[in-house]
Each structure stands twice: as structure tokens, then as C-alpha cells.
Amino acid sequence: MKPDATAPEAQSQPLKQTESKTRPPVKREKWKEEEVCAVEKHLMSFITTCRVPGKKDCDKCLQNEKEALKTRDCSEV
């Protein structure tokens, strides 16, 4: 059996330039001195060795510095 030419999947059209699937720009917030000091205090060994900390390391930093990093989450640390 041949597919029907009027079926919806046969009539799909390519996306136009204005319909692309790009994300809207994200508003980035500048880090406060208190936040920078809190992160450096706990993650300086990663910074100096040019390594990326794991999720556990970021969560530990957030737990220990709740007040300073209250507006940040793990992906931002």
C-alpha cells in the first residue's frame, strides 16, 4: 500500500527562518564579590588546576555558603 499524498506527514513543510528552534537570550547576572569569595573559598583547587568540579563539589559549596549563594544553583557555580 502506498502512502496517501494528502496525509499530514507528506504535507510537512520545512521550517522558515523565523520559526527556527533557537533559545531566547538568557539574562546573565554579574557575580557579587561575596559570591566570588564563597566559590573561591571552596573550589579554588579546581580553579588553579583548570579542572571542572563535579556536581557533588558544587552542591557541597552551595550547602556551606547558603547565604552568599542563595540566588545561584549548581549549574551556575
Secondary structure by P-SEA (a helix, b strand, c coil): ccccccccccccccccccccccccccbbbbbcaaaaaaaaaccaaaaaacccccaaaaaaaaaaccccccccccccc
